[in-house]
Amino acid sequence: MKKSKYIVISLCLALVLALTACGGEEKNYGPLLEQAKEAELYVGSLTTGLLGDTLSNSFFEWTVKDVRTEKEIYGKTAKDGKKFVIVDISVTNTTDEEYEIGNYDFVAYVAPDMDSGLTDTMDSFDDSMYPDQEMLAAGENRTGELIFEVDESVEELIVDYIEFFGDEEMGNTNWFDLFV
């Protein structure tokens, strides 16, 4: 009897340890994300993710599928001391209505301040890029590249999306912390 009790307790302990190991994976965010949080560069609730994660709000969900850097892309060359950061993103309209979205809805932070740290996406100049603006039908998915031109020294950037409602009210903020 003692032996079977010992086996049951051992199995329960093993199960608890296994479930604990599977739960709550630790995410390794970079220093820029922590500094931007401290500087409160967001509105509403903040949700953060890393490469491969899926974030969502009231209208869309999106996943950053890949990130890379290039000195030249689609016939354009980065300015001296600069590089292109190419973010491959997939966006899905999760509502029952058509909504407008485009690359202009995303910005990047390369420093924890609104003045010198904010970088806009480049205008769409290739079919591989996410369009400047488009209507995304209910349930529709669109994949494309967001391209940012940043200093060559940049090793981390935050891709930011703030949800806006029809009355221009700002909702919540989603940040992808990306390492380049």
C-alpha positions in Angstrom: 0.0 0.0 0.0 2.8 2.4 0.9 4.5 1.6 -2.4 1.4 2.4 -4.5 0.9 5.6 -2.5 4.5 6.6 -3.2 4.0 5.9 -7.0 0.8 8.0 -7.1 2.5 10.9 -5.3 5.6 10.7 -7.6 3.3 10.7 -10.7 1.4 13.7 -9.4 4.6 15.6 -8.6 6.0 14.8 -12.1 2.7 16.0 -13.7 2.8 19.3 -11.7 6.4 19.9 -12.7 5.7 19.1 -16.3 2.7 21.5 -16.4 4.8 24.2 -14.6 7.5 23.9 -17.3 4.9 24.3 -20.0 3.2 27.3 -18.5 4.0 31.0 -19.0 6.9 31.1 -21.3 9.3 33.9 -20.4 9.6 36.6 -23.1 12.9 38.3 -23.7 12.1 41.9 -24.5 14.9 44.4 -25.1 15.9 47.5 -23.3 14.1 49.9 -25.8 10.8 48.3 -25.0 11.3 48.8 -21.3 12.4 52.4 -21.8 9.4 53.2 -24.0 7.1 51.7 -21.4 8.7 53.9 -18.7 8.3 57.0 -21.1 4.6 56.0 -21.5 4.7 56.2 -25.3 1.4 54.4 -25.6 -2.3 55.0 -25.0 -4.9 52.7 -23.4 -3.8 49.2 -22.6 -0.5 48.0 -23.9 0.0 44.6 -25.4 3.5 43.5 -26.5 4.8 40.7 -28.6 7.9 39.4 -30.3 8.6 38.0 -33.8 6.1 35.2 -34.5 3.5 36.3 -31.9 0.0 37.3 -32.9 -1.5 40.5 -31.4 -5.1 41.8 -31.8 -7.5 44.6 -31.0 -11.1 45.3 -31.7 -10.7 45.2 -35.5 -7.6 43.2 -36.5 -5.1 40.6 -35.6 -1.6 40.6 -37.0 1.6 38.6 -36.9 5.1 39.7 -37.6 6.4 36.7 -39.6 9.9 37.9 -40.3 12.3 40.9 -40.0 15.5 41.6 -41.8 17.7 44.4 -42.8 19.0 45.5 -46.3 21.1 48.3 -47.7 19.2 48.1 -51.0 15.7 46.9 -51.7 13.5 46.9 -54.8 15.9 49.3 -56.6 16.2 51.8 -53.7 19.4 52.3 -51.7 19.4 53.4 -48.1 21.0 56.8 -47.4 24.5 57.0 -46.1 24.6 55.7 -42.5 21.2 54.1 -42.8 19.7 50.7 -43.5 16.2 49.4 -44.3 14.4 47.3 -41.8 11.8 45.1 -43.6 9.0 43.7 -41.4 6.9 41.0 -43.0 3.5 41.3 -41.5 0.2 39.5 -41.9 -3.1 41.4 -41.0 -6.6 39.8 -40.7 -9.8 41.7 -40.3 -11.5 39.9 -37.4 -14.8 41.8 -37.6 -18.0 41.4 -39.7 -17.4 44.7 -41.4 -15.0 46.1 -43.9 -12.3 48.4 -42.4 -9.5 50.5 -43.8 -5.9 49.7 -42.8 -2.5 50.4 -44.4 1.2 50.8 -43.7 0.6 54.3 -42.5 -1.2 52.8 -39.4 2.2 51.5 -38.2 5.1 53.4 -36.9 8.4 52.4 -35.3 10.3 53.6 -32.3 14.0 53.4 -32.4 14.5 55.5 -29.2 12.2 56.1 -26.2 10.9 59.5 -27.2 8.3 60.9 -29.5 10.6 63.5 -31.2 13.7 61.8 -32.3 12.7 58.2 -31.8 9.6 57.9 -34.0 10.0 56.6 -37.6 7.2 56.3 -40.2 6.9 53.5 -42.7 8.1 54.3 -46.2 5.5 54.9 -48.9 4.6 51.7 -50.7 6.6 51.4 -53.9 6.6 47.7 -54.6 3.9 45.0 -54.8 5.6 43.1 -52.0 5.0 46.0 -49.6 1.9 46.4 -47.5 -0.3 49.0 -49.3 -0.4 52.6 -48.0 -4.2 52.3 -47.4 -6.7 49.7 -48.4 -10.1 48.3 -47.4 -9.9 44.9 -45.8 -13.1 42.9 -46.0 -14.6 41.0 -43.1 -12.4 38.0 -42.4 -9.9 39.0 -45.1 -6.1 38.6 -44.6 -3.4 40.6 -46.3 0.4 40.0 -46.1 3.1 42.5 -47.0 6.2 44.3 -45.9 6.5 47.4 -43.8 9.8 49.2 -44.6 11.5 51.6 -42.2 14.7 53.5 -42.9 16.8 53.7 -39.7 20.4 54.4 -38.6 22.8 51.6 -39.2 23.4 51.4 -35.5 19.8 50.5 -34.7 19.6 47.0 -33.2 16.1 47.0 -31.7 12.9 48.7 -32.8 9.3 48.7 -31.7 6.6 48.5 -34.4 3.6 50.3 -33.0 -0.1 50.1 -33.9 -2.7 52.2 -32.0 -6.3 51.4 -32.6 -8.6 54.3 -33.6 -12.3 54.3 -33.6 -14.6 56.2 -36.1 -14.9 59.2 -33.8 -11.1 59.5 -33.7 -11.0 58.2 -30.2 -7.8 56.3 -29.5 -8.1 52.8 -28.1 -5.3 50.4 -27.1 -1.7 50.1 -28.3 0.1 47.0 -29.6 3.9 46.8 -29.8 6.1 44.3 -31.5 9.7 44.3 -30.1 12.0 43.4 -32.9 15.7 42.8 -33.0 17.6 43.6 -36.2 
